Every structure is written in C-alpha cells, then in structure tokens.
Amino acid sequence: MKFLMIILLGLSTTSAFAVKCADFKTHKEAQNYFNAKKPGYKRLDRDKDGSACDCLPGGNGTHCPRRR
C-alpha cells in the first residue's frame, strides 16, 4: 500500500510541473515564466534561442509546430 501511495505522489508532483505553451495566452506571459526559471520552464523554448513560445501572440512566429 505504501508503494502505491509513493508512486501516486510521484506522478502527481511530476505532472504538476508539465508546463506547455498552451498554458499561456501571450508570448510575454510565457517569457516572464521562462525568465523566472520556474519549474518546467525549459520546455517552453523548443528551439533553444532564449525566447519562449515564439508562436503565441507577440512572439516572432518562427519554428511554429504544424497545425493538424
């Protein structure tokens, strides 16, 4: 039983830090999160140019994922 609780706690903690660009409305909002180096911030800069979520409004719009 303790083993199961440890696994569940570990999964919930990890998923709480799963940040993605869809969590933000604007590039500026995402960039502020990125600059503050909050948990999961590295996932916001896929091309590693120092600019988070380029495809959100206010971003430069380059290297955007293709729409499905």
C-alpha positions in Angstrom: 0.0 0.0 0.0 2.8 2.4 0.8 4.4 1.6 -2.5 1.3 2.6 -4.4 1.0 5.9 -2.5 4.6 6.8 -3.2 4.0 6.1 -7.0 0.8 8.2 -7.0 2.5 11.1 -5.2 5.4 11.0 -7.6 3.2 11.1 -10.6 1.1 13.9 -9.4 4.1 16.0 -8.5 5.8 15.5 -11.9 2.6 16.3 -13.9 2.1 19.5 -11.9 5.3 20.8 -13.5 4.4 19.9 -17.0 4.3 23.4 -18.5 3.5 23.9 -22.2 2.9 26.9 -24.4 -0.9 26.3 -24.4 -0.9 27.2 -20.7 -0.2 30.8 -21.6 -2.1 33.4 -23.6 0.8 35.6 -24.9 4.5 35.3 -25.6 5.2 37.9 -22.9 3.4 35.8 -20.3 5.4 32.7 -21.3 8.6 34.7 -21.5 8.1 36.0 -17.9 7.6 32.4 -16.7 10.7 31.3 -18.6 12.9 34.2 -17.3 11.8 33.4 -13.7 13.1 29.8 -14.3 10.0 28.3 -12.7 9.5 24.5 -12.8 9.4 23.2 -16.4 10.5 26.5 -18.0 12.9 24.8 -20.4 10.1 23.1 -22.2 8.8 26.5 -23.4 11.9 27.1 -25.6 11.9 24.3 -28.1 14.5 25.8 -30.4 16.7 26.9 -27.6 17.0 30.5 -28.7 16.2 32.0 -25.3 12.7 33.0 -26.5 9.7 31.1 -25.0 6.7 30.1 -27.1 7.5 32.0 -30.2 4.2 31.2 -31.8 2.0 32.8 -29.2 0.6 36.3 -29.9 3.5 38.8 -29.5 6.2 36.2 -30.4 8.3 36.2 -33.6 6.3 33.3 -35.1 9.2 31.2 -36.3 9.7 27.5 -35.8 6.0 27.0 -35.0 4.7 23.5 -34.8 2.4 22.5 -37.8 -1.3 22.5 -37.2 -3.1 19.2 -37.5 
